[in-house]
């Protein structure tokens, strides 16, 4: 797979997003050990990959809070799993289309729509920010899923997350 290549959906793991609870096999509040088990890895393998609070795992960026419990999960749009919310695929999609989808989805549920960080659409009530990532000359969606505390206070999200484009 080349630097700018984007996996087809058929090649990706398929995960579900449960707002404020977790994504795929991961649940917010899991320890490093629990996350490692859920991903089929050893805790030592995950710890070797990065700092205790910022762990990379094959298309997934994991963020841990100061108690070292899982608080955020970002999906790499090129290589990460495909994540769905109520049947809608969220990863590697056209940002303008997904922004409109999210606005309609939230309106139908009578939930507020807002823009976070870099004017990226999101929902505090869902614990979700629809970020973007570059693939050659295209920008595609790179969702960031958050626990309730981080969704309510995006200042807790590590700075390096905002540097990823």
C-alpha positions in Angstrom: 0.0 0.0 0.0 1.5 3.4 -1.1 1.7 6.5 1.1 -1.5 8.1 -0.3 -3.5 4.9 -1.0 -6.9 4.5 0.8 -8.1 1.0 1.6 -11.4 -0.1 0.1 -14.2 -0.7 2.6 -14.1 -4.4 1.8 -10.5 -4.6 3.1 -11.2 -2.9 6.4 -12.4 -4.3 9.7 -16.0 -3.3 10.3 -16.7 -1.5 13.6 -19.8 0.1 15.2 -19.8 3.4 17.1 -21.9 3.5 20.3 -22.0 7.2 21.3 -20.1 8.0 24.5 -19.6 4.3 25.1 -17.0 3.2 22.6 -16.1 2.1 19.1 -15.6 -1.4 17.8 -14.1 -3.7 20.5 -13.0 -0.6 22.5 -14.9 0.9 25.4 -14.1 4.2 27.0 -12.6 3.8 30.4 -10.6 0.6 29.4 -7.1 0.2 30.8 -4.1 -0.3 28.5 -4.3 -4.0 29.3 -8.0 -4.2 28.4 -7.4 -2.2 25.2 -4.5 -4.5 24.2 -6.6 -7.6 24.8 -9.5 -6.1 22.8 -7.2 -5.5 19.8 -5.5 -8.9 20.1 -2.1 -7.4 21.2 0.0 -7.7 24.3 0.1 -4.7 26.7 3.8 -4.5 26.2 3.4 -4.2 22.4 1.0 -1.3 22.8 3.2 0.5 25.4 6.3 0.2 23.1 4.4 2.0 20.3 4.1 5.4 22.1 3.7 7.2 25.4 1.3 6.0 28.0 -1.3 8.6 26.9 -1.0 8.4 23.1 -0.8 4.9 21.4 -0.9 4.1 17.7 -2.3 0.8 16.5 -2.7 -0.1 12.9 -5.0 2.6 11.6 -6.2 3.6 15.0 -4.9 6.4 17.3 -5.7 5.8 21.0 -5.8 8.5 23.6 -5.7 7.9 27.3 -6.6 10.3 30.1 -4.4 11.1 33.0 -5.6 8.0 34.8 -4.4 6.1 31.7 -8.0 5.0 30.8 -9.2 5.1 27.2 -10.8 8.5 26.5 -10.5 9.0 22.7 -10.1 7.0 19.5 -9.3 8.4 16.1 -9.6 6.3 12.9 -6.9 6.8 10.2 -8.9 7.2 7.0 -6.3 5.5 4.8 -5.8 2.3 6.8 -8.2 2.1 9.8 -11.4 0.2 10.2 -14.7 1.3 8.7 -16.9 2.6 11.5 -20.7 2.9 11.2 -23.2 4.9 13.2 -26.8 3.7 12.6 -25.7 2.1 9.3 -23.8 5.2 8.0 -20.1 4.7 7.2 -18.0 7.4 8.7 -14.5 6.8 7.6 -12.9 8.0 4.3 -15.9 9.9 3.1 -16.3 13.3 1.4 -16.3 15.9 4.2 -19.1 18.1 2.8 -21.4 15.2 2.3 -20.8 13.9 5.8 -21.2 17.3 7.4 -24.6 17.6 5.9 -25.4 14.0 7.0 -24.3 14.8 10.5 -26.4 18.0 10.6 -29.5 16.1 9.4 -28.8 13.2 11.8 -28.5 15.5 14.8 -31.5 17.6 13.8 -33.7 14.5 13.5 -32.6 13.6 17.1 -33.1 17.2 18.3 -29.4 17.4 19.3 -27.2 20.4 18.7 -24.7 20.6 15.9 -21.4 22.4 16.5 -18.0 23.0 15.0 -14.9 22.0 17.0 -11.1 22.6 16.7 -10.5 23.4 13.0 -14.1 24.1 12.1 -14.8 20.4 11.9 -18.4 19.3 12.6 -19.2 17.4 15.7 -21.6 16.5 18.6 -20.9 16.8 22.3 -24.0 14.6 22.8 -22.5 11.8 20.6 -18.9 12.3 21.6 -17.8 12.6 18.0 -15.9 15.1 15.8 -15.7 14.5 12.1 -12.1 15.4 11.3 -10.4 15.3 7.9 -7.2 13.8 6.7 -5.3 14.2 3.5 -4.8 11.5 0.8 -2.9 13.0 -2.0 -5.1 15.8 -3.5 -8.2 14.8 -1.5 -9.4 15.3 2.0 -11.5 12.5 3.5 -13.1 12.0 6.9 -11.1 10.8 9.9 -13.6 10.5 12.8 -12.5 11.1 16.4 -14.6 9.4 19.0 -14.6 10.7 22.6 -15.7 9.8 26.1 -18.2 12.1 27.8 -15.6 14.2 29.7 -13.5 14.9 26.6 -16.5 15.5 24.4 -17.6 18.2 26.8 -14.2 19.7 27.1 -12.1 19.4 23.9 -9.2 21.2 25.6 -8.5 17.7 27.1 -7.8 16.2 23.7 -4.0 16.0 23.2 -2.5 18.8 21.0 -0.9 16.4 18.6 -4.4 15.2 17.5 -5.1 18.7 16.1 -1.8 18.5 14.1 -3.0 15.5 12.1 -4.4 16.4 8.6 
